[in-house]
Amino acid sequence: MCCGEPAGLKPKFLEISSDIAMLSGKGYKEKADILASYCPFSMHHIDNVCNAKIEELNMKDIAVLLAENICEK
């Protein structure tokens, strides 16, 4: 799901964009240990919103996550 940053939502609707980012930041915890993203805008935006609301976040770029798992084997 898009966090709203690169879609142009954030400049015009900051609060809505932040709420969408928080949904991603909180929602993954019910399904996984790590939130993976390929989008640098999402990485930046979700991290900033979660930090501002003191919400713990475990997020990695998908390329880093793949590299870590390949190197473990």
PQR file of N, CA, C, O and H, with PARSE charges and radii, in Angstrom:
ATOM      1  N   MET A   1       0.847  -1.173   0.000 -0.4000 1.5000
ATOM      2  CA  MET A   1       0.000   0.000   0.000 -0.0000 2.0000
ATOM      3  C   MET A   1       0.894   1.238   0.000  0.5500 1.7000
ATOM      4  O   MET A   1       1.880   1.295   0.735 -0.5500 1.4000
ATOM      5  N   CYS A   2       0.564   2.187  -0.789 -0.4000 1.5000
ATOM      6  CA  CYS A   2       1.337   3.429  -0.863 -0.0000 2.0000
ATOM      7  C   CYS A   2       1.155   4.228   0.421  0.5500 1.7000
ATOM      8  O   CYS A   2       0.049   4.328   0.953 -0.5500 1.4000
ATOM      9  H   CYS A   2      -0.237   2.141  -1.386  0.4000 1.0000
ATOM     10  N   CYS A   3       2.260   4.800   0.915 -0.4000 1.5000
ATOM     11  CA  CYS A   3       2.211   5.561   2.165 -0.0000 2.0000
ATOM     12  C   CYS A   3       1.726   6.997   1.954  0.5500 1.7000
ATOM     13  O   CYS A   3       1.468   7.705   2.927 -0.5500 1.4000
ATOM     14  H   CYS A   3       3.159   4.719   0.483  0.4000 1.0000
ATOM     15  N   GLY A   4       1.598   7.432   0.708 -0.4000 1.5000
ATOM     16  CA  GLY A   4       1.103   8.772   0.436 -0.0000 2.0000
ATOM     17  C   GLY A   4       2.174   9.800   0.142  0.5500 1.7000
ATOM     18  O   GLY A   4       1.855  10.883  -0.348 -0.5500 1.4000
ATOM     19  H   GLY A   4       1.807   6.856  -0.082  0.4000 1.0000
ATOM     20  N   GLU A   5       3.415   9.506   0.419 -0.4000 1.5000
ATOM     21  CA  GLU A   5       4.510  10.459   0.183 -0.0000 2.0000
ATOM     22  C   GLU A   5       4.731  10.687  -1.308  0.5500 1.7000
ATOM     23  O   GLU A   5       4.595  11.821  -1.766 -0.5500 1.4000
ATOM     24  H   GLU A   5       3.674   8.626   0.817  0.4000 1.0000
ATOM     25  N   PRO A   6       5.067   9.656  -2.085 -0.5600 1.5000
ATOM     26  CA  PRO A   6       5.405   9.906  -3.480  0.2800 2.0000
ATOM     27  C   PRO A   6       4.195  10.186  -4.362  0.5500 1.7000
ATOM     28  O   PRO A   6       4.349  10.704  -5.468 -0.5500 1.4000
ATOM     29  N   ALA A   7       3.026   9.862  -3.906 -0.4000 1.5000
ATOM     30  CA  ALA A   7       1.828  10.072  -4.712 -0.0000 2.0000
ATOM     31  C   ALA A   7       1.405  11.537  -4.730  0.5500 1.7000
ATOM     32  O   ALA A   7       0.430  11.891  -5.393 -0.5500 1.4000
ATOM     33  H   ALA A   7       2.901   9.440  -3.008  0.4000 1.0000
ATOM     34  N   GLY A   8       2.123  12.383  -4.014 -0.4000 1.5000
ATOM     35  CA  GLY A   8       1.785  13.803  -3.976 -0.0000 2.0000
ATOM     36  C   GLY A   8       0.763  14.145  -2.915  0.5500 1.7000
ATOM     37  O   GLY A   8       0.306  15.286  -2.838 -0.5500 1.4000
ATOM     38  H   GLY A   8       2.914  12.095  -3.475  0.4000 1.0000
ATOM     39  N   LEU A   9       0.401  13.184  -2.105 -0.4000 1.5000
ATOM     40  CA  LEU A   9      -0.597  13.413  -1.061 -0.0000 2.0000
ATOM     41  C   LEU A   9      -0.034  14.231   0.098  0.5500 1.7000
ATOM     42  O   LEU A   9      -0.728  15.081   0.657 -0.5500 1.4000
ATOM     43  H   LEU A   9       0.772  12.258  -2.167  0.4000 1.0000
ATOM     44  N   LYS A  10       1.229  13.973   0.459 -0.4000 1.5000
ATOM     45  CA  LYS A  10       1.817  14.613   1.632 -0.0000 2.0000
ATOM     46  C   LYS A  10       1.865  16.137   1.555  0.5500 1.7000
ATOM     47  O   LYS A  10       1.502  16.793   2.532 -0.5500 1.4000
ATOM     48  H   LYS A  10       1.792  13.282   0.005  0.4000 1.0000
ATOM     49  N   PRO A  11       2.298  16.735   0.435 -0.5600 1.5000
ATOM     50  CA  PRO A  11       2.368  18.196   0.410  0.2800 2.0000
ATOM     51  C   PRO A  11       1.011  18.893   0.598  0.5500 1.7000
ATOM     52  O   PRO A  11       0.935  19.972   1.187 -0.5500 1.4000
ATOM     53  N   LYS A  12      -0.037  18.273   0.098 -0.4000 1.5000
ATOM     54  CA  LYS A  12      -1.356  18.912   0.170 -0.0000 2.0000
ATOM     55  C   LYS A  12      -2.177  18.459   1.376  0.5500 1.7000
ATOM     56  O   LYS A  12      -2.980  19.224   1.909 -0.5500 1.4000
ATOM     57  H   LYS A  12       0.025  17.398  -0.381  0.4000 1.0000
ATOM     58  N   PHE A  13      -1.972  17.208   1.804 -0.4000 1.5000
ATOM     59  CA  PHE A  13      -2.780  16.635   2.874 -0.0000 2.0000
ATOM     60  C   PHE A  13      -1.877  15.904   3.868  0.5500 1.7000
ATOM     61  O   PHE A  13      -1.906  14.677   3.953 -0.5500 1.4000
ATOM     62  H   PHE A  13      -1.319  16.586   1.371  0.4000 1.0000
ATOM     63  N   LEU A  14      -1.090  16.651   4.606 -0.4000 1.5000
ATOM     64  CA  LEU A  14      -0.093  16.083   5.510 -0.0000 2.0000
ATOM     65  C   LEU A  14      -0.710  15.139   6.536  0.5500 1.7000
ATOM     66  O   LEU A  14      -0.176  14.055   6.771 -0.5500 1.4000
ATOM     67  H   LEU A  14      -1.067  17.648   4.537  0.4000 1.0000
ATOM     68  N   GLU A  15      -1.806  15.523   7.140 -0.4000 1.5000
ATOM     69  CA  GLU A  15      -2.420  14.696   8.182 -0.0000 2.0000
ATOM     70  C   GLU A  15      -2.925  13.366   7.619  0.5500 1.7000
ATOM     71  O   GLU A  15      -2.738  12.318   8.236 -0.5500 1.4000
ATOM     72  H   GLU A  15      -2.240  16.403   6.949  0.4000 1.0000
ATOM     73  N   ILE A  16      -3.557  13.409   6.463 -0.4000 1.5000
ATOM     74  CA  ILE A  16      -4.048  12.174   5.833 -0.0000 2.0000
ATOM     75  C   ILE A  16      -2.872  11.283   5.462  0.5500 1.7000
ATOM     76  O   ILE A  16      -2.910  10.074   5.689 -0.5500 1.4000
ATOM     77  H   ILE A  16      -3.710  14.261   5.961  0.4000 1.0000
ATOM     78  N   SER A  17      -1.834  11.873   4.893 -0.4000 1.5000
ATOM     79  CA  SER A  17      -0.641  11.118   4.517 -0.0000 2.0000
ATOM     80  C   SER A  17       0.007  10.474   5.742  0.5500 1.7000
ATOM     81  O   SER A  17       0.444   9.324   5.680 -0.5500 1.4000
ATOM     82  H   SER A  17      -1.803  12.856   4.708  0.4000 1.0000
ATOM     83  N   SER A  18       0.070  11.198   6.839 -0.4000 1.5000
ATOM     84  CA  SER A  18       0.637  10.654   8.073 -0.0000 2.0000
ATOM     85  C   SER A  18      -0.214   9.518   8.630  0.5500 1.7000
ATOM     86  O   SER A  18       0.320   8.529   9.131 -0.5500 1.4000
ATOM     87  H   SER A  18      -0.284  12.131   6.889  0.4000 1.0000
ATOM     88  N   ASP A  19      -1.523   9.654   8.543 -0.4000 1.5000
ATOM     89  CA  ASP A  19      -2.414   8.586   9.005 -0.0000 2.0000
ATOM     90  C   ASP A  19      -2.231   7.315   8.172  0.5500 1.7000
ATOM     91  O   ASP A  19      -2.236   6.208   8.711 -0.5500 1.4000
ATOM     92  H   ASP A  19      -1.956  10.458   8.136  0.4000 1.0000
ATOM     93  N   ILE A  20      -2.070   7.481   6.862 -0.4000 1.5000
ATOM     94  CA  ILE A  20      -1.838   6.321   5.987 -0.0000 2.0000
ATOM     95  C   ILE A  20      -0.518   5.654   6.343  0.5500 1.7000
ATOM     96  O   ILE A  20      -0.436   4.427   6.400 -0.5500 1.4000
ATOM     97  H   ILE A  20      -2.066   8.380   6.425  0.4000 1.0000
ATOM     98  N   ALA A  21       0.515   6.453   6.583 -0.4000 1.5000
ATOM     99  CA  ALA A  21       1.823   5.910   6.961 -0.0000 2.0000
ATOM    100  C   ALA A  21       1.731   5.146   8.282  0.5500 1.7000
ATOM    101  O   ALA A  21       2.358   4.097   8.430 -0.5500 1.4000
ATOM    102  H   ALA A  21       0.449   7.449   6.537  0.4000 1.0000
ATOM    103  N   MET A  22       0.969   5.653   9.231 -0.4000 1.5000
ATOM    104  CA  MET A  22       0.812   4.964  10.513 -0.0000 2.0000
ATOM    105  C   MET A  22       0.084   3.638  10.344  0.5500 1.7000
ATOM    106  O   MET A  22       0.377   2.680  11.060 -0.5500 1.4000
ATOM    107  H   MET A  22       0.460   6.505   9.111  0.4000 1.0000
ATOM    108  N   LEU A  23      -0.856   3.565   9.414 -0.4000 1.5000
ATOM    109  CA  LEU A  23      -1.529   2.290   9.150 -0.0000 2.0000
ATOM    110  C   LEU A  23      -0.520   1.250   8.707  0.5500 1.7000
ATOM    111  O   LEU A  23      -0.576   0.098   9.138 -0.5500 1.4000
ATOM    112  H   LEU A  23      -1.095   4.343   8.832  0.4000 1.0000
ATOM    113  N   SER A  24       0.400   1.652   7.850 -0.4000 1.5000
ATOM    114  CA  SER A  24       1.448   0.725   7.407 -0.0000 2.0000
ATOM    115  C   SER A  24       2.390   0.408   8.555  0.5500 1.7000
ATOM    116  O   SER A  24       2.785  -0.743   8.740 -0.5500 1.4000
ATOM    117  H   SER A  24       0.445   2.588   7.499  0.4000 1.0000
ATOM    118  N   GLY A  25       2.750   1.422   9.324 -0.4000 1.5000
ATOM    119  CA  GLY A  25       3.687   1.247  10.424 -0.0000 2.0000
ATOM    120  C   GLY A  25       3.167   0.362  11.530  0.5500 1.7000
ATOM    121  O   GLY A  25       3.944  -0.350  12.168 -0.5500 1.4000
ATOM    122  H   GLY A  25       2.430   2.357   9.175  0.4000 1.0000
ATOM    123  N   LYS A  26       1.880   0.389  11.770 -0.4000 1.5000
ATOM    124  CA  LYS A  26       1.288  -0.451  12.814 -0.0000 2.0000
ATOM    125  C   LYS A  26       0.771  -1.779  12.264  0.5500 1.7000
ATOM    126  O   LYS A  26       0.846  -2.807  12.937 -0.5500 1.4000
ATOM    127  H   LYS A  26       1.249   0.967  11.252  0.4000 1.0000
ATOM    128  N   GLY A  27       0.249  -1.752  11.049 -0.4000 1.5000
ATOM    129  CA  GLY A  27      -0.417  -2.920  10.482 -0.0000 2.0000
ATOM    130  C   GLY A  27       0.466  -4.129  10.266  0.5500 1.7000
ATOM    131  O   GLY A  27      -0.001  -5.262  10.385 -0.5500 1.4000
ATOM    132  H   GLY A  27       0.188  -0.917  10.503  0.4000 1.0000
ATOM    133  N   TYR A  28       1.727  -3.913   9.954 -0.4000 1.5000
ATOM    134  CA  TYR A  28       2.588  -5.059   9.658 -0.0000 2.0000
ATOM    135  C   TYR A  28       2.818  -5.925  10.892  0.5500 1.7000
ATOM    136  O   TYR A  28       3.068  -7.124  10.762 -0.5500 1.4000
ATOM    137  H   TYR A  28       2.105  -2.993   9.858  0.4000 1.0000
ATOM    138  N   LYS A  29       2.738  -5.346  12.076 -0.4000 1.5000
ATOM    139  CA  LYS A  29       3.050  -6.077  13.308 -0.0000 2.0000
ATOM    140  C   LYS A  29       2.103  -7.242  13.554  0.5500 1.7000
ATOM    141  O   LYS A  29       2.461  -8.197  14.244 -0.5500 1.4000
ATOM    142  H   LYS A  29       2.535  -4.372  12.182  0.4000 1.0000
ATOM    143  N   GLU A  30       0.908  -7.173  12.999 -0.4000 1.5000
ATOM    144  CA  GLU A  30      -0.059  -8.254  13.149 -0.0000 2.0000
ATOM    145  C   GLU A  30       0.265  -9.439  12.243  0.5500 1.7000
ATOM    146  O   GLU A  30      -0.225 -10.547  12.457 -0.5500 1.4000
ATOM    147  H   GLU A  30       0.618  -6.397  12.439  0.4000 1.0000
ATOM    148  N   LYS A  31       1.105  -9.192  11.218 -0.4000 1.5000
ATOM    149  CA  LYS A  31       1.351 -10.226  10.210 -0.0000 2.0000
ATOM    150  C   LYS A  31       2.807 -10.651  10.087  0.5500 1.7000
ATOM    151  O   LYS A  31       3.085 -11.759   9.629 -0.5500 1.4000
ATOM    152  H   LYS A  31       1.504  -8.291  11.044  0.4000 1.0000
ATOM    153  N   ALA A  32       3.748  -9.784  10.490 -0.4000 1.5000
ATOM    154  CA  ALA A  32       5.162 -10.080  10.259 -0.0000 2.0000
ATOM    155  C   ALA A  32       6.035  -9.384  11.300  0.5500 1.7000
ATOM    156  O   ALA A  32       5.574  -8.522  12.048 -0.5500 1.4000
ATOM    157  H   ALA A  32       3.522  -8.884  10.862  0.4000 1.0000
ATOM    158  N   ASP A  33       7.302  -9.779  11.330 -0.4000 1.5000
ATOM    159  CA  ASP A  33       8.267  -9.157  12.239 -0.0000 2.0000
ATOM    160  C   ASP A  33       8.914  -7.921  11.636  0.5500 1.7000
ATOM    161  O   ASP A  33       9.366  -7.029  12.354 -0.5500 1.4000
ATOM    162  H   ASP A  33       7.677 -10.479  10.723  0.4000 1.0000
ATOM    163  N   ILE A  34       8.954  -7.877  10.305 -0.4000 1.5000
ATOM    164  CA  ILE A  34       9.634  -6.792   9.600 -0.0000 2.0000
ATOM    165  C   ILE A  34       8.727  -6.257   8.503  0.5500 1.7000
ATOM    166  O   ILE A  34       8.050  -7.021   7.815 -0.5500 1.4000
ATOM    167  H   ILE A  34       8.587  -8.602   9.721  0.4000 1.0000
ATOM    168  N   LEU A  35       8.720  -4.945   8.348 -0.4000 1.5000
ATOM    169  CA  LEU A  35       8.037  -4.292   7.233 -0.0000 2.0000
ATOM    170  C   LEU A  35       9.081  -4.081   6.145  0.5500 1.7000
ATOM    171  O   LEU A  35      10.078  -3.396   6.373 -0.5500 1.4000
ATOM    172  H   LEU A  35       9.270  -4.325   8.907  0.4000 1.0000
ATOM    173  N   ALA A  36       8.871  -4.654   4.978 -0.4000 1.5000
ATOM    174  CA  ALA A  36       9.816  -4.525   3.867 -0.0000 2.0000
ATOM    175  C   ALA A  36       9.236  -3.566   2.831  0.5500 1.7000
ATOM    176  O   ALA A  36       8.038  -3.582   2.548 -0.5500 1.4000
ATOM    177  H   ALA A  36       8.061  -5.211   4.793  0.4000 1.0000
ATOM    178  N   SER A  37      10.109  -2.737   2.276 -0.4000 1.5000
ATOM    179  CA  SER A  37       9.688  -1.794   1.254 -0.0000 2.0000
ATOM    180  C   SER A  37      10.768  -1.660   0.193  0.5500 1.7000
ATOM    181  O   SER A  37      11.958  -1.749   0.494 -0.5500 1.4000
ATOM    182  H   SER A  37      11.082  -2.724   2.506  0.4000 1.0000
ATOM    183  N   TYR A  38      10.354  -1.448  -1.031 -0.4000 1.5000
ATOM    184  CA  TYR A  38      11.294  -1.184  -2.121 -0.0000 2.0000
ATOM    185  C   TYR A  38      11.374   0.311  -2.410  0.5500 1.7000
ATOM    186  O   TYR A  38      12.186   0.738  -3.232 -0.5500 1.4000
ATOM    187  H   TYR A  38       9.387  -1.375  -1.275  0.4000 1.0000
ATOM    188  N   CYS A  39      10.553   1.099  -1.754 -0.4000 1.5000
ATOM    189  CA  CYS A  39      10.416   2.522  -2.061 -0.0000 2.0000
ATOM    190  C   CYS A  39      11.150   3.386  -1.035  0.5500 1.7000
ATOM    191  O   CYS A  39      10.816   3.342   0.149 -0.5500 1.4000
ATOM    192  H   CYS A  39       9.893   0.752  -1.087  0.4000 1.0000
ATOM    193  N   PRO A  40      12.143   4.168  -1.462 -0.5600 1.5000
ATOM    194  CA  PRO A  40      12.858   5.021  -0.511  0.2800 2.0000
ATOM    195  C   PRO A  40      11.970   6.107   0.094  0.5500 1.7000
ATOM    196  O   PRO A  40      12.199   6.540   1.223 -0.5500 1.4000
ATOM    197  N   PHE A  41      10.964   6.545  -0.651 -0.4000 1.5000
ATOM    198  CA  PHE A  41      10.038   7.542  -0.110 -0.0000 2.0000
ATOM    199  C   PHE A  41       9.248   6.951   1.053  0.5500 1.7000
ATOM    200  O   PHE A  41       9.068   7.599   2.084 -0.5500 1.4000
ATOM    201  H   PHE A  41      10.778   6.194  -1.569  0.4000 1.0000
ATOM    202  N   SER A  42       8.780   5.716   0.882 -0.4000 1.5000
ATOM    203  CA  SER A  42       8.033   5.048   1.951 -0.0000 2.0000
ATOM    204  C   SER A  42       8.917   4.810   3.171  0.5500 1.7000
ATOM    205  O   SER A  42       8.488   5.016   4.307 -0.5500 1.4000
ATOM    206  H   SER A  42       8.927   5.190   0.045  0.4000 1.0000
ATOM    207  N   MET A  43      10.150   4.375   2.931 -0.4000 1.5000
ATOM    208  CA  MET A  43      11.079   4.141   4.044 -0.0000 2.0000
ATOM    209  C   MET A  43      11.226   5.414   4.876  0.5500 1.7000
ATOM    210  O   MET A  43      11.141   5.376   6.103 -0.5500 1.4000
ATOM    211  H   MET A  43      10.499   4.207   2.009  0.4000 1.0000
ATOM    212  N   HIS A  44      11.443   6.516   4.208 -0.4000 1.5000
ATOM    213  CA  HIS A  44      11.653   7.805   4.882 -0.0000 2.0000
ATOM    214  C   HIS A  44      10.374   8.277   5.579  0.5500 1.7000
ATOM    215  O   HIS A  44      10.404   8.649   6.752 -0.5500 1.4000
ATOM    216  H   HIS A  44      11.512   6.546   3.211  0.4000 1.0000
ATOM    217  N   HIS A  45       9.271   8.260   4.865 -0.4000 1.5000
ATOM    218  CA  HIS A  45       8.012   8.799   5.385 -0.0000 2.0000
ATOM    219  C   HIS A  45       7.478   7.984   6.564  0.5500 1.7000
ATOM    220  O   HIS A  45       7.127   8.554   7.597 -0.5500 1.4000
ATOM    221  H   HIS A  45       9.247   7.958   3.912  0.4000 1.0000
ATOM    222  N   ILE A  46       7.414   6.669   6.422 -0.4000 1.5000
ATOM    223  CA  ILE A  46       6.885   5.825   7.497 -0.0000 2.0000
ATOM    224  C   ILE A  46       7.785   5.900   8.727  0.5500 1.7000
ATOM    225  O   ILE A  46       7.296   5.953   9.855 -0.5500 1.4000
ATOM    226  H   ILE A  46       7.700   6.207   5.582  0.4000 1.0000
ATOM    227  N   ASP A  47       9.094   5.904   8.511 -0.4000 1.5000
ATOM    228  CA  ASP A  47      10.034   6.016   9.633 -0.0000 2.0000
ATOM    229  C   ASP A  47       9.832   7.338  10.384  0.5500 1.7000
ATOM    230  O   ASP A  47       9.785   7.349  11.614 -0.5500 1.4000
ATOM    231  H   ASP A  47       9.491   5.861   7.595  0.4000 1.0000
ATOM    232  N   ASN A  48       9.713   8.434   9.660 -0.4000 1.5000
ATOM    233  CA  ASN A  48       9.509   9.746  10.307 -0.0000 2.0000
ATOM    234  C   ASN A  48       8.203   9.812  11.086  0.5500 1.7000
ATOM    235  O   ASN A  48       8.175  10.317  12.208 -0.5500 1.4000
ATOM    236  H   ASN A  48       9.751   8.425   8.661  0.4000 1.0000
ATOM    237  N   VAL A  49       7.140   9.314  10.510 -0.4000 1.5000
ATOM    238  CA  VAL A  49       5.830   9.359  11.178 -0.0000 2.0000
ATOM    239  C   VAL A  49       5.844   8.489  12.436  0.5500 1.7000
ATOM    240  O   VAL A  49       5.341   8.901  13.482 -0.5500 1.4000
ATOM    241  H   VAL A  49       7.163   8.903   9.599  0.4000 1.0000
ATOM    242  N   CYS A  50       6.410   7.305  12.337 -0.4000 1.5000
ATOM    243  CA  CYS A  50       6.467   6.418  13.512 -0.0000 2.0000
ATOM    244  C   CYS A  50       7.351   7.007  14.606  0.5500 1.7000
ATOM    245  O   CYS A  50       7.012   6.919  15.786 -0.5500 1.4000
ATOM    246  H   CYS A  50       6.818   6.971  11.488  0.4000 1.0000
ATOM    247  N   ASN A  51       8.470   7.601  14.232 -0.4000 1.5000
ATOM    248  CA  ASN A  51       9.338   8.236  15.225 -0.0000 2.0000
ATOM    249  C   ASN A  51       8.638   9.405  15.909  0.5500 1.7000
ATOM    250  O   ASN A  51       8.783   9.590  17.117 -0.5500 1.4000
ATOM    251  H   ASN A  51       8.744   7.673  13.273  0.4000 1.0000
ATOM    252  N   ALA A  52       7.884  10.190  15.152 -0.4000 1.5000
ATOM    253  CA  ALA A  52       7.173  11.340  15.720 -0.0000 2.0000
ATOM    254  C   ALA A  52       6.100  10.896  16.710  0.5500 1.7000
ATOM    255  O   ALA A  52       5.810  11.605  17.674 -0.5500 1.4000
ATOM    256  H   ALA A  52       7.766  10.039  14.170  0.4000 1.0000
ATOM    257  N   LYS A  53       5.515   9.731  16.474 -0.4000 1.5000
ATOM    258  CA  LYS A  53       4.452   9.229  17.356 -0.0000 2.0000
ATOM    259  C   LYS A  53       4.977   8.184  18.333  0.5500 1.7000
ATOM    260  O   LYS A  53       4.201   7.501  19.001 -0.5500 1.4000
ATOM    261  H   LYS A  53       5.751   9.156  15.692  0.4000 1.0000
ATOM    262  N   ILE A  54       6.300   8.064  18.410 -0.4000 1.5000
ATOM    263  CA  ILE A  54       6.980   7.117  19.309 -0.0000 2.0000
ATOM    264  C   ILE A  54       6.421   5.708  19.117  0.5500 1.7000
ATOM    265  O   ILE A  54       6.091   5.023  20.086 -0.5500 1.4000
ATOM    266  H   ILE A  54       6.931   8.619  17.867  0.4000 1.0000
ATOM    267  N   GLU A  55       6.321   5.296  17.893 -0.4000 1.5000
ATOM    268  CA  GLU A  55       5.862   3.960  17.526 -0.0000 2.0000
ATOM    269  C   GLU A  55       7.064   3.156  17.053  0.5500 1.7000
ATOM    270  O   GLU A  55       7.769   3.573  16.133 -0.5500 1.4000
ATOM    271  H   GLU A  55       6.589   5.853  17.106  0.4000 1.0000
ATOM    272  N   GLU A  56       7.300   2.014  17.672 -0.4000 1.5000
ATOM    273  CA  GLU A  56       8.434   1.177  17.284 -0.0000 2.0000
ATOM    274  C   GLU A  56       8.235   0.642  15.867  0.5500 1.7000
ATOM    275  O   GLU A  56       7.141   0.225  15.488 -0.5500 1.4000
ATOM    276  H   GLU A  56       6.728   1.676  18.419  0.4000 1.0000
ATOM    277  N   LEU A  57       9.312   0.666  15.106 -0.4000 1.5000
ATOM    278  CA  LEU A  57       9.232   0.256  13.708 -0.0000 2.0000
ATOM    279  C   LEU A  57      10.439  -0.604  13.360  0.5500 1.7000
ATOM    280  O   LEU A  57      11.576  -0.241  13.662 -0.5500 1.4000
ATOM    281  H   LEU A  57      10.201   1.005  15.415  0.4000 1.0000
ATOM    282  N   ASN A  58      10.193  -1.726  12.735 -0.4000 1.5000
ATOM    283  CA  ASN A  58      11.256  -2.586  12.231 -0.0000 2.0000
ATOM    284  C   ASN A  58      11.053  -2.689  10.723  0.5500 1.7000
ATOM    285  O   ASN A  58      10.293  -3.535  10.252 -0.5500 1.4000
ATOM    286  H   ASN A  58       9.269  -2.021  12.490  0.4000 1.0000
ATOM    287  N   MET A  59      11.734  -1.826   9.968 -0.4000 1.5000
ATOM    288  CA  MET A  59      11.539  -1.763   8.524 -0.0000 2.0000
ATOM    289  C   MET A  59      12.888  -1.844   7.826  0.5500 1.7000
ATOM    290  O   MET A  59      13.870  -1.249   8.269 -0.5500 1.4000
ATOM    291  H   MET A  59      12.351  -1.139  10.351  0.4000 1.0000
ATOM    292  N   LYS A  60      12.919  -2.590   6.729 -0.4000 1.5000
ATOM    293  CA  LYS A  60      14.140  -2.721   5.936 -0.0000 2.0000
ATOM    294  C   LYS A  60      13.807  -2.624   4.463  0.5500 1.7000
ATOM    295  O   LYS A  60      12.713  -2.978   4.023 -0.5500 1.4000
ATOM    296  H   LYS A  60      12.122  -3.073   6.369  0.4000 1.0000
ATOM    297  N   ASP A  61      14.780  -2.135   3.715 -0.4000 1.5000
ATOM    298  CA  ASP A  61      14.668  -2.145   2.265 -0.0000 2.0000
ATOM    299  C   ASP A  61      14.682  -3.609   1.820  0.5500 1.7000
ATOM    300  O   ASP A  61      15.436  -4.419   2.358 -0.5500 1.4000
ATOM    301  H   ASP A  61      15.668  -1.847   4.073  0.4000 1.0000
ATOM    302  N   ILE A  62      13.868  -3.931   0.863 -0.4000 1.5000
ATOM    303  CA  ILE A  62      13.742  -5.328   0.445 -0.0000 2.0000
ATOM    304  C   ILE A  62      15.067  -5.882  -0.091  0.5500 1.7000
ATOM    305  O   ILE A  62      15.350  -7.068   0.081 -0.5500 1.4000
ATOM    306  H   ILE A  62      13.255  -3.273   0.426  0.4000 1.0000
ATOM    307  N   ALA A  63      15.877  -5.046  -0.733 -0.4000 1.5000
ATOM    308  CA  ALA A  63      17.181  -5.502  -1.227 -0.0000 2.0000
ATOM    309  C   ALA A  63      18.109  -5.874  -0.063  0.5500 1.7000
ATOM    310  O   ALA A  63      18.845  -6.857  -0.147 -0.5500 1.4000
ATOM    311  H   ALA A  63      15.648  -4.082  -0.872  0.4000 1.0000
ATOM    312  N   VAL A  64      18.073  -5.099   1.007 -0.4000 1.5000
ATOM    313  CA  VAL A  64      18.885  -5.398   2.191 -0.0000 2.0000
ATOM    314  C   VAL A  64      18.397  -6.684   2.843  0.5500 1.7000
ATOM    315  O   VAL A  64      19.202  -7.520   3.252 -0.5500 1.4000
ATOM    316  H   VAL A  64      17.475  -4.300   1.075  0.4000 1.0000
ATOM    317  N   LEU A  65      17.099  -6.843   2.939 -0.4000 1.5000
ATOM    318  CA  LEU A  65      16.532  -8.044   3.538 -0.0000 2.0000
ATOM    319  C   LEU A  65      16.917  -9.293   2.745  0.5500 1.7000
ATOM    320  O   LEU A  65      17.275 -10.316   3.329 -0.5500 1.4000
ATOM    321  H   LEU A  65      16.444  -6.164   2.607  0.4000 1.0000
ATOM    322  N   LEU A  66      16.844  -9.209   1.424 -0.4000 1.5000
ATOM    323  CA  LEU A  66      17.246 -10.336   0.583 -0.0000 2.0000
ATOM    324  C   LEU A  66      18.738 -10.636   0.729  0.5500 1.7000
ATOM    325  O   LEU A  66      19.129 -11.798   0.844 -0.5500 1.4000
ATOM    326  H   LEU A  66      16.554  -8.377   0.950  0.4000 1.0000
ATOM    327  N   ALA A  67      19.561  -9.606   0.725 -0.4000 1.5000
ATOM    328  CA  ALA A  67      21.008  -9.790   0.859 -0.0000 2.0000
ATOM    329  C   ALA A  67      21.357 -10.446   2.198  0.5500 1.7000
ATOM    330  O   ALA A  67      22.203 -11.338   2.258 -0.5500 1.4000
ATOM    331  H   ALA A  67      19.243  -8.662   0.631  0.4000 1.0000
ATOM    332  N   GLU A  68      20.704 -10.002   3.258 -0.4000 1.5000
ATOM    333  CA  GLU A  68      20.963 -10.597   4.570 -0.0000 2.0000
ATOM    334  C   GLU A  68      20.620 -12.084   4.588  0.5500 1.7000
ATOM    335  O   GLU A  68      21.350 -12.889   5.166 -0.5500 1.4000
ATOM    336  H   GLU A  68      20.016  -9.277   3.210  0.4000 1.0000
ATOM    337  N   ASN A  69      19.528 -12.438   3.963 -0.4000 1.5000
ATOM    338  CA  ASN A  69      19.101 -13.834   3.965 -0.0000 2.0000
ATOM    339  C   ASN A  69      19.944 -14.700   3.031  0.5500 1.7000
ATOM    340  O   ASN A  69      20.145 -15.882   3.309 -0.5500 1.4000
ATOM    341  H   ASN A  69      18.935 -11.784   3.493  0.4000 1.0000
ATOM    342  N   ILE A  70      20.426 -14.151   1.963 -0.4000 1.5000
ATOM    343  CA  ILE A  70      21.302 -14.893   1.068 -0.0000 2.0000
ATOM    344  C   ILE A  70      22.652 -15.146   1.720  0.5500 1.7000
ATOM    345  O   ILE A  70      23.218 -16.233   1.601 -0.5500 1.4000
ATOM    346  H   ILE A  70      20.263 -13.190   1.737  0.4000 1.0000
ATOM    347  N   CYS A  71      23.163 -14.126   2.412 -0.4000 1.5000
ATOM    348  CA  CYS A  71      24.473 -14.246   3.060 -0.0000 2.0000
ATOM    349  C   CYS A  71      24.451 -15.183   4.255  0.5500 1.7000
ATOM    350  O   CYS A  71      25.497 -15.712   4.631 -0.5500 1.4000
ATOM    351  H   CYS A  71      22.703 -13.244   2.509  0.4000 1.0000
ATOM    352  N   GLU A  72      23.305 -15.404   4.858 -0.4000 1.5000
ATOM    353  CA  GLU A  72      23.183 -16.316   6.002 -0.0000 2.0000
ATOM    354  C   GLU A  72      23.356 -17.760   5.588  0.5500 1.7000
ATOM    355  O   GLU A  72      23.732 -18.594   6.412 -0.5500 1.4000
ATOM    356  H   GLU A  72      22.455 -14.975   4.553  0.4000 1.0000
ATOM    357  N   LYS A  73      23.091 -18.076   4.334 -0.4000 1.5000
ATOM    358  CA  LYS A  73      23.079 -19.475   3.890 -0.0000 2.0000
ATOM    359  C   LYS A  73      24.376 -19.919   3.342  0.5500 1.7000
ATOM    360  O   LYS A  73      24.511 -21.072   2.932 -0.5500 1.4000
ATOM    361  H   LYS A  73      22.785 -17.399   3.665  0.4000 1.0000
TER
END
